[in-house]
Amino acid sequence: MSPWCDLEIANETITANAGTDKILGKELLEFFRDAWIGGTGIEITDTRINLNRADLSGLPPTLVSWGTYEVLAGEDEEFAARVKDAGIDTATVVVPGGQHSYVYGAGRI
């Protein structure tokens, strides 16, 4: 999975990769977050929805994949490390130059 792991939208790649990820941006992520939990009273740090704060110990074997150009690259990398630290059988695939949803652009990459 290429997860949106951190609803705080705080990782530095949100800004650092803003010019290379043509699909996602901070404003769009904030829109999605508000559409999902806005008005519910659920905090963006709630461990039930924020994977980079959640207890990951019950996950099955997990593949985490991301493109280096996507705005979520940093939090995906953090999530992959957290999964591994939780003792889960983990594989990571990093696609150099890949944007978010890079699978759709696989022919280009």
DRENRO-659646 format. One record per atom (N, C-alpha, C, O): residue number from 1; x negated, y negated, z. Coordinates in nm, 4 decimals, padded with zeros to 6 digits. Atoms other than C-alpha are relative to their C-alpha. Layout:
N
PT   resi          u          v          w
PT    NUM          X          Y          Z
...
//
This chain:
109
PT   resi          u          v          w
PT      1   -00.0841    00.1184    00.0000
PT      1    00.0000    00.0000    00.0000
PT      1   -00.0877   -00.1234    00.0000
PT      1   -00.1995   -00.1219    00.0514
PT      2    00.0657    00.1295   -00.0065
PT      2   -00.1027   -00.3571   -00.0502
PT      2    00.0908   -00.0867    00.0852
PT      2    00.1809   -00.1522    00.0328
PT      3   -00.0984    00.0561   -00.0918
PT      3    00.0641   -00.5011    00.2561
PT      3   -00.0109   -00.1510    00.0200
PT      3   -00.1178   -00.2107    00.0069
PT      4   -00.0008    00.1343   -00.0564
PT      4    00.1668   -00.8444    00.3642
PT      4    00.0029    00.0263    00.1493
PT      4    00.1090    00.0513    00.2066
PT      5    00.0174   -00.0523   -00.1353
PT      5    00.0376   -00.7714    00.7107
PT      5    00.0220   -00.1017    00.1092
PT      5    00.0517   -00.0646    00.2227
PT      6    00.0070    00.1006   -00.1043
PT      6    00.0389   -01.1006    00.8932
PT      6    00.0938   -00.1149   -00.0325
PT      6    00.0601   -00.2025   -00.1121
PT      7   -00.0995    00.1030    00.0292
PT      7    00.3493   -01.3184    00.8924
PT      7   -00.0414   -00.1375    00.0499
PT      7    00.0280   -00.2361    00.0254
PT      8    00.0501    00.1307   -00.0425
PT      8    00.1450   -01.5936    01.0547
PT      8   -00.0622   -00.0757   -00.1176
PT      8   -00.0815   -00.1971   -00.1103
PT      9    00.0592    00.0581    00.1214
PT      9   -00.0075   -01.6563    00.7082
PT      9   -00.1215   -00.0841    00.0393
PT      9   -00.1338   -00.1996   -00.0013
PT     10    00.1109    00.0760   -00.0570
PT     10   -00.3279   -01.7580    00.8827
PT     10   -00.1370    00.0383   -00.0538
PT     10   -00.2339   -00.0337   -00.0298
PT     11    00.1316   -00.0431    00.0446
PT     11   -00.6077   -01.5653    00.7122
PT     11   -00.0600   -00.0995   -00.0980
PT     11    00.0119   -00.1592   -00.1781
PT     12    00.0673    00.1012    00.0836
PT     12   -00.8648   -01.7839    00.5364
PT     12    00.0141    00.0251   -00.1499
PT     12    00.0016   -00.0688   -00.2285
PT     13   -00.0135   -00.0246    00.1445
PT     13   -00.8114   -01.6093    00.2000
PT     13    00.1290   -00.0591   -00.0570
PT     13    00.1417   -00.0735   -00.1786
PT     14   -00.1201    00.0687    00.0480
PT     14   -00.4673   -01.7712    00.1808
PT     14   -00.0417   -00.1289   -00.0710
PT     14    00.0151   -00.1649   -00.1741
PT     15    00.0499    00.1242    00.0600
PT     15   -00.6576   -02.0927    00.1053
PT     15   -00.1136    00.0278   -00.0975
PT     15   -00.1161   -00.0277   -00.2073
PT     16    00.1193   -00.0249    00.0814
PT     16   -00.9844   -01.9546   -00.0343
PT     16    00.0344    00.0586   -00.1373
PT     16   -00.0333    00.0275   -00.2353
PT     17   -00.0366   -00.0634    00.1267
PT     17   -00.8100   -01.7488   -00.3073
PT     17    00.1195   -00.0667   -00.0676
PT     17    00.1770   -00.0111   -00.1611
PT     18   -00.1174    00.0680    00.0567
PT     18   -00.5361   -02.0013   -00.3849
PT     18   -00.0156   -00.0264   -00.1495
PT     18    00.0832   -00.0253   -00.2229
PT     19    00.0212    00.0272    00.1412
PT     19   -00.6950   -02.0783   -00.7214
PT     19   -00.0096    00.1228   -00.0874
PT     19   -00.0021    00.1122   -00.2098
PT     20    00.0166   -00.1221    00.0796
PT     20   -00.7377   -01.7163   -00.8275
PT     20    00.1230    00.0902    00.0018
PT     20    00.1380    00.1748   -00.0864
PT     21   -00.1221   -00.0813   -00.0058
PT     21   -00.4048   -01.5610   -00.7220
PT     21    00.1128   -00.0802   -00.0625
PT     21    00.1646   -00.1738   -00.0017
PT     22   -00.1028    00.0739    00.0734
PT     22   -00.1521   -01.6789   -00.9775
PT     22    00.1407    00.0498    00.0295
PT     22    00.2372   -00.0028   -00.0259
PT     23   -00.1314   -00.0556   -00.0300
PT     23    00.1336   -01.4739   -00.8324
PT     23    00.0513   -00.0490    00.1349
PT     23    00.1678   -00.0873    00.1464
PT     24   -00.0416    00.0409   -00.1343
PT     24    00.1423   -01.5630   -00.4625
PT     24   -00.0724   -00.1264    00.0421
PT     24   -00.1818   -00.1566   -00.0055
PT     25    00.0604    00.1162   -00.0629
PT     25    00.0721   -01.8778   -00.2682
PT     25    00.0599   -00.0166    00.1379
PT     25    00.1597    00.0477    00.1704
PT     26   -00.0467    00.0196   -00.1368
PT     26    00.1195   -01.9986    00.0874
PT     26    00.1465   -00.0447    00.0040
PT     26    00.2243    00.0045    00.0857
PT     27   -00.1379    00.0506   -00.0015
PT     27    00.4410   -02.1862    00.0055
PT     27    00.1008    00.1106   -00.0316
PT     27    00.2067    00.1185    00.0307
PT     28   -00.0901   -00.1097    00.0347
PT     28    00.5982   -01.8804   -00.1582
PT     28    00.0090    00.0999    00.1142
PT     28    00.1175    00.1496    00.1442
PT     29   -00.0015   -00.0905   -00.1145
PT     29    00.4965   -01.6600    00.1346
PT     29    00.0825   -00.0578    00.1144
PT     29    00.1562    00.0153    00.1804
PT     30   -00.0813    00.0642   -00.1037
PT     30    00.6487   -01.9116    00.3767
PT     30    00.1485    00.0083   -00.0336
PT     30    00.2314    00.0286    00.0551
PT     31   -00.1387   -00.0144    00.0444
PT     31    00.9697   -01.9045    00.1706
PT     31    00.0509    00.1417    00.0272
PT     31    00.1594    00.1599    00.0824
PT     32   -00.0391   -00.1393   -00.0235
PT     32    00.9800   -01.5228    00.1819
PT     32    00.0172    00.0278    00.1496
PT     32    00.1135    00.0921    00.1913
PT     33   -00.0076   -00.0213   -00.1455
PT     33    00.9095   -01.5233    00.5569
PT     33    00.1279   -00.0606    00.0559
PT     33    00.1967    00.0028    00.1358
PT     34   -00.1199    00.0657   -00.0510
PT     34    01.1899   -01.7726    00.6223
PT     34    00.1258    00.0720   -00.0467
PT     34    00.2225    00.0833    00.0286
PT     35   -00.1151   -00.0738    00.0503
PT     35    01.4300   -01.5776    00.4006
PT     35    00.0209    00.1301    00.0769
PT     35    00.1337    00.1767    00.0932
PT     36   -00.0074   -00.1277   -00.0703
PT     36    01.3481   -01.2621    00.5945
PT     36    00.0390   -00.0164    00.1460
PT     36    00.1304    00.0510    00.1936
PT     37   -00.0244    00.0081   -00.1444
PT     37    01.3430   -01.3762    00.9572
PT     37    00.0473   -00.1369    00.0475
PT     37    00.0729   -00.1546    00.1666
PT     38   -00.0444    00.1330   -00.0409
PT     38    01.4469   -01.7428    00.9557
PT     38    00.1354    00.0047    00.0682
PT     38    00.2284    00.0691    00.0195
PT     39   -00.1261    00.0064   -00.0731
PT     39    01.7191   -01.8128    01.2098
PT     39    00.0334    00.1231    00.0820
PT     39    00.1397    00.1279    00.1437
PT     40   -00.0296   -00.1235   -00.0744
PT     40    01.6950   -01.4668    01.3689
PT     40   -00.0498   -00.0047    00.1442
PT     40   -00.0080    00.0757    00.2275
PT     41    00.0605    00.0040   -00.1325
PT     41    01.4954   -01.5698    01.6748
PT     41   -00.1197    00.0915    00.0136
PT     41   -00.1813    00.0968    00.1201
PT     42    00.1166   -00.0885   -00.0023
PT     42    01.2247   -01.3174    01.5850
PT     42   -00.1243   -00.0831   -00.0291
PT     42   -00.1294   -00.1560   -00.1281
PT     43    00.1239    00.0742    00.0164
PT     43    00.8773   -01.4634    01.6256
PT     43   -00.0874    00.0644   -00.1074
PT     43   -00.0820    00.1857   -00.1277
PT     44    00.0873   -00.0518    00.1054
PT     44    00.6226   -01.4278    01.3445
PT     44   -00.1118    00.0872    00.0549
PT     44   -00.1789    00.1569   -00.0213
PT     45    00.1012   -00.0846   -00.0637
PT     45    00.3888   -01.2590    01.5929
PT     45    00.0590    00.1294    00.0566
PT     45   -00.0138    00.2102    00.1142
PT     46   -00.0678   -00.1178   -00.0550
PT     46    00.6453   -00.9918    01.6888
PT     46   -00.0635    00.1272   -00.0556
PT     46   -00.0747    00.1431   -00.1772
PT     47    00.0701   -00.1221    00.0414
PT     47    00.4709   -00.6539    01.6786
PT     47    00.0885    00.0955   -00.0800
PT     47    00.0371    00.1880   -00.1428
PT     48   -00.0889   -00.0852    00.0800
PT     48    00.7780   -00.4932    01.5195
PT     48   -00.0062   -00.0344   -00.1485
PT     48    00.0301    00.0480   -00.2324
PT     49    00.0033    00.0424    00.1403
PT     49    00.7227   -00.6911    01.1972
PT     49   -00.1369   -00.0479   -00.0456
PT     49   -00.1599   -00.0606   -00.1658
PT     50    00.1324    00.0514    00.0355
PT     50    00.3636   -00.8168    01.2069
PT     50   -00.1012    00.1141    00.0117
PT     50   -00.1444    00.1479    00.1220
PT     51    00.0840   -00.1200   -00.0012
PT     51    00.1406   -00.5236    01.1064
PT     51   -00.1388   -00.0238    00.0582
PT     51   -00.2013    00.0692    00.1092
PT     52    00.1319    00.0262   -00.0578
PT     52   -00.1787   -00.6964    01.2153
PT     52    00.0059   -00.0259    00.1494
PT     52   -00.0955   -00.0602    00.2104
PT     53   -00.0147    00.0049   -00.1461
PT     53   -00.0416   -00.7115    01.5702
PT     53    00.0638    00.1279    00.0546
PT     53    00.0681    00.1481    00.1759
PT     54   -00.0754   -00.1190   -00.0405
PT     54    00.1464   -00.3797    01.5773
PT     54   -00.0901    00.1141    00.0467
PT     54   -00.2097    00.1171    00.0180
PT     55    00.0665   -00.1248   -00.0366
PT     55    00.0506   -00.0471    01.7333
PT     55    00.0072    00.0910   -00.1227
PT     55    00.1159    00.1313   -00.1642
PT     56    00.0049   -00.0770    00.1241
PT     56   -00.0610    00.1526    01.4299
PT     56   -00.0275    00.1481    00.0227
PT     56   -00.0444    00.2231   -00.0735
PT     57    00.0445   -00.1357   -00.0312
PT     57   -00.1376    00.4789    01.6076
PT     57    00.0877    00.1103   -00.0587
PT     57    00.0399    00.2230   -00.0722
PT     58   -00.0873   -00.1045    00.0514
PT     58    00.1612    00.6675    01.4624
PT     58    00.0046    00.0104   -00.1518
PT     58    00.0829    00.0885   -00.2058
PT     59   -00.0035   -00.0039    00.1461
PT     59    00.0877    00.6051    01.0958
PT     59   -00.0514    00.1331   -00.0552
PT     59   -00.1399    00.1947    00.0041
PT     60    00.0552   -00.1171    00.0697
PT     60    00.0353    00.8991    00.8591
PT     60   -00.1272   -00.0421   -00.0724
PT     60   -00.1635   -00.1596   -00.0673
PT     61    00.1149    00.0407    00.0811
PT     61   -00.2755    00.9078    00.6387
PT     61    00.0412   -00.1168   -00.0906
PT     61    00.1483   -00.1153   -00.1513
PT     62   -00.0380    00.1268    00.0614
PT     62   -00.2824    00.5648    00.4792
PT     62   -00.1035   -00.0475   -00.1012
PT     62   -00.2236   -00.0462   -00.0744
PT     63    00.0832    00.0644    00.1008
PT     63   -00.4207    00.4110    00.1609
PT     63    00.0348   -00.1479    00.0020
PT     63    00.1517   -00.1847   -00.0088
PT     64   -00.0201    00.1446    00.0054
PT     64   -00.4668    00.0339    00.1713
PT     64   -00.0799   -00.0513   -00.1185
PT     64   -00.1994   -00.0242   -00.1302
PT     65    00.0635    00.0471    00.1218
PT     65   -00.5445   -00.1381   -00.1562
PT     65    00.0299   -00.1477   -00.0197
PT     65    00.1395   -00.1948    00.0107
PT     66   -00.0209    00.1412    00.0284
PT     66   -00.5937   -00.5002   -00.2560
PT     66   -00.0974   -00.0450   -00.1074
PT     66   -00.1994    00.0192   -00.1323
PT     67    00.0884    00.0622    00.0977
PT     67   -00.7461   -00.7179   -00.5234
PT     67   -00.0774   -00.1125    00.0666
PT     67   -00.0243   -00.1818    00.1533
PT     68    00.0845    00.1014   -00.0656
PT     68   -01.0318   -00.9499   -00.4309
PT     68    00.0463   -00.1425   -00.0281
PT     68    00.0090   -00.2343    00.0450
PT     69   -00.0470    00.1349    00.0317
PT     69   -00.8577   -01.2481   -00.5953
PT     69    00.1336   -00.0344    00.0649
PT     69    00.1797   -00.1479    00.0525
PT     70   -00.1316    00.0313   -00.0542
PT     70   -00.5294   -01.2196   -00.4077
PT     70   -00.0102   -00.0751    00.1321
PT     70   -00.1071   -00.0601    00.2065
PT     71    00.0005    00.0805   -00.1220
PT     71   -00.4385   -01.4560   -00.1259
PT     71    00.0093    00.0859    00.1256
PT     71   -00.0263    00.0405    00.2343
PT     72   -00.0139   -00.0890   -00.1156
PT     72   -00.3680   -01.1579    00.1016
PT     72   -00.1223    00.0890    00.0225
PT     72   -00.1192    00.1761    00.1095
PT     73    00.1172   -00.0884   -00.0090
PT     73   -00.7139   -01.0004    00.0573
PT     73   -00.0555    00.0095    00.1415
PT     73   -00.0875    00.1192    00.1874
PT     74    00.0585   -00.0011   -00.1342
PT     74   -00.8398   -01.0994    00.4015
PT     74    00.0843    00.0754    00.1010
PT     74    00.0319    00.1527    00.1812
PT     75   -00.0835   -00.0712   -00.0966
PT     75   -00.5405   -00.9754    00.5951
PT     75    00.0151    00.1466   -00.0372
PT     75    00.0334    00.2305    00.0511
PT     76   -00.0009   -00.1404    00.0401
PT     76   -00.5317   -00.6554    00.3889
PT     76   -00.1248    00.0705    00.0525
PT     76   -00.1176    00.1827    00.1027
PT     77    00.1253   -00.0565   -00.0509
PT     77   -00.8954   -00.5952    00.4802
PT     77    00.0064    00.0187    00.1517
PT     77   -00.0395    00.1201    00.2045
PT     78   -00.0166   -00.0107   -00.1455
PT     78   -00.8158   -00.6633    00.8461
PT     78    00.0926    00.1162    00.0355
PT     78    00.0656    00.1915    00.1291
PT     79   -00.0934   -00.1095   -00.0243
PT     79   -00.5198   -00.4235    00.8301
PT     79   -00.0684    00.1350   -00.0197
PT     79   -00.0516    00.2256    00.0619
PT     80    00.0708   -00.1257    00.0267
PT     80   -00.7353   -00.1493    00.6768
PT     80   -00.0944    00.0343    00.1158
PT     80   -00.1034    00.1503    00.1560
PT     81    00.0895   -00.0227   -00.1140
PT     81   -00.9884   -00.1910    00.9593
PT     81    00.0789    00.0405    00.1237
PT     81    00.0355    00.1277    00.1990
PT     82   -00.0834   -00.0350   -00.1162
PT     82   -00.7109   -00.1778    01.2209
PT     82    00.0534    00.1426   -00.0111
PT     82    00.0589    00.2147    00.0886
PT     83   -00.0490   -00.1366    00.0204
PT     83   -00.5689    00.1425    01.0682
PT     83   -00.1119    00.0993    00.0325
PT     83   -00.0899    00.1975    00.1035
PT     84    00.1145   -00.0873   -00.0263
PT     84   -00.9142    00.3031    01.0750
PT     84   -00.0322    00.0038    00.1494
PT     84   -00.0571    00.1108    00.2050
PT     85    00.0282    00.0071   -00.1441
PT     85   -00.9743    00.1830    01.4337
PT     85    00.1048    00.0740    00.0830
PT     85    00.0768    00.1175    00.1947
PT     86   -00.1057   -00.0732   -00.0704
PT     86   -00.6415    00.3444    01.5315
PT     86   -00.0174    00.1508   -00.0144
PT     86    00.0614    00.2281    00.0400
PT     87    00.0270   -00.1424    00.0149
PT     87   -00.7896    00.6797    01.4285
PT     87    00.0789    00.0664   -00.1112
PT     87    00.0871    00.1891   -00.1171
PT     88   -00.0797   -00.0531    00.1101
PT     88   -00.5732    00.7194    01.1192
PT     88   -00.0934    00.0332   -00.1171
PT     88   -00.1871   -00.0414   -00.1458
PT     89    00.0730   -00.0341    00.1221
PT     89   -00.7130    00.8988    00.8132
PT     89    00.0309   -00.1089   -00.1023
PT     89    00.1450   -00.1230   -00.1463
PT     90   -00.0205    00.1208    00.0790
PT     90   -00.7632    00.5928    00.5945
PT     90   -00.0900   -00.0021   -00.1226
PT     90   -00.2070    00.0357   -00.1158
PT     91    00.0787    00.0262    00.1203
PT     91   -00.8770    00.5205    00.2411
PT     91    00.0298   -00.1427   -00.0433
PT     91    00.1420   -00.1910   -00.0283
PT     92   -00.0207    00.1338    00.0525
PT     92   -00.9273    00.1773    00.0918
PT     92   -00.0456   -00.0043   -00.1453
PT     92   -00.1427    00.0605   -00.1843
PT     93    00.0361    00.0245    00.1389
PT     93   -00.9365    00.0707   -00.2706
PT     93    00.0017   -00.1507   -00.0188
PT     93    00.1053   -00.2156   -00.0044
PT     94    00.0115    00.1432    00.0243
PT     94   -01.0621   -00.2774   -00.3459
PT     94   -00.0240   -00.0187   -00.1495
PT     94   -00.1176    00.0386   -00.2054
PT     95    00.0089    00.0222    00.1435
PT     95   -01.0109   -00.3981   -00.7031
PT     95   -00.0641   -00.1369   -00.0243
PT     95    00.0002   -00.2401   -00.0048
PT     96    00.0669    00.1269    00.0263
PT     96   -01.2695   -00.6627   -00.7964
PT     96    00.0757   -00.0815   -00.1048
PT     96    00.1077   -00.0312   -00.2125
PT     97   -00.0708    00.0881    00.0921
PT     97   -01.0950   -00.9572   -00.9613
PT     97    00.1489    00.0220   -00.0059
PT     97    00.2182   -00.0473   -00.0804
PT     98   -00.1436   -00.0283    00.0028
PT     98   -00.7508   -00.8121   -00.8933
PT     98    00.0785   -00.1057    00.0745
PT     98    00.0374   -00.1524    00.1808
PT     99   -00.0924    00.0898   -00.0660
PT     99   -00.4649   -01.0452   -00.8104
PT     99    00.1039    00.0837    00.0726
PT     99    00.1019    00.2064    00.0636
PT    100   -00.1075   -00.0715   -00.0671
PT    100   -00.1625   -00.9550   -00.5986
PT    100    00.0833    00.0724   -00.1052
PT    100    00.1055    00.0201   -00.2144
PT    101   -00.0735   -00.0855    00.0937
PT    101    00.0392   -00.6791   -00.7648
PT    101   -00.0836    00.0296   -00.1232
PT    101   -00.0327    00.0321   -00.2352
PT    102    00.0936   -00.0232    00.1093
PT    102   -00.2680   -00.6038   -00.9753
PT    102    00.0334    00.1237   -00.0808
PT    102   -00.0117    00.1370   -00.1945
PT    103   -00.0377   -00.1209    00.0734
PT    103   -00.1189   -00.2684   -01.0732
PT    103    00.0688   -00.0380   -00.1303
PT    103    00.0509    00.0283   -00.2324
PT    104   -00.0708    00.0439    00.1200
PT    104    00.1007   -00.4590   -01.3194
PT    104   -00.0979   -00.0532   -00.1054
PT    104   -00.0675   -00.0527   -00.2247
PT    105    00.0976    00.0527    00.0934
PT    105   -00.2109   -00.6100   -01.4742
PT    105   -00.1164    00.0953   -00.0231
PT    105   -00.2245    00.0520   -00.0629
PT    106    00.1094   -00.0965    00.0050
PT    106   -00.4165   -00.2905   -01.4781
PT    106   -00.0712    00.0014   -00.1342
PT    106   -00.1930    00.0185   -00.1387
PT    107    00.0623    00.0011    00.1310
PT    107   -00.4781   -00.3076   -01.8513
PT    107   -00.0976   -00.1158   -00.0164
PT    107   -00.1999   -00.1031   -00.0836
PT    108    00.0860    00.1174    00.0055
PT    108   -00.6297   -00.6524   -01.8118
PT    108   -00.1228    00.0201    00.0872
PT    108   -00.2327   -00.0217    00.0509
PT    109    00.1097   -00.0193   -00.0953
PT    109   -00.8442   -00.5504   -01.5165
PT    109   -00.0896    00.1111   -00.0479
PT    109   -00.1883    00.1436    00.0181
//
